[in-house]
Amino acid sequence: MSAWIDNTLDELEAHLRELKREVSRREWEVSWLEDNGLGRVHHLDALRRQSSRSTQSEGGYDSRGGRRVSAVPRAA
């Protein structure tokens, strides 16, 4: 049981590091765009489109109604 907990914690820490890198990268992109006179709104729209594409394997938004959909069927 202890090994399972240790492995789970390691996986969560690795995922957290990955998320922090992604946030840092996106903050840098926003900063660069703002420094170069491009609007934040335009960038956020682009990020939403990119995010929607990148989350399709994890679930995403239904293009017909904007509803959240899951790639993994939920148990009843």
Beta strands, then each sheet from edge to edge (+ up, - down):
strand 1: 59-61
strand 2: 68-70
sheet 1: 1+ 2-
end
